[in-house]
Amino acid sequence: MRDQTPLSVFNSRNITLLKNLIQDHQYR
């Protein structure tokens, strides 16, 4: 299984954005 598929890159970016949103809500 290859890790560098477009879908996995897309998913990792979405996960990073979600983490940033969660942290933003926690700090507010």
Protein Blocks (a to p, Z undefined) as FASTA:
>chain_A
ZZkbfklmmmmmmmmmmmmmmmmmmmZZ
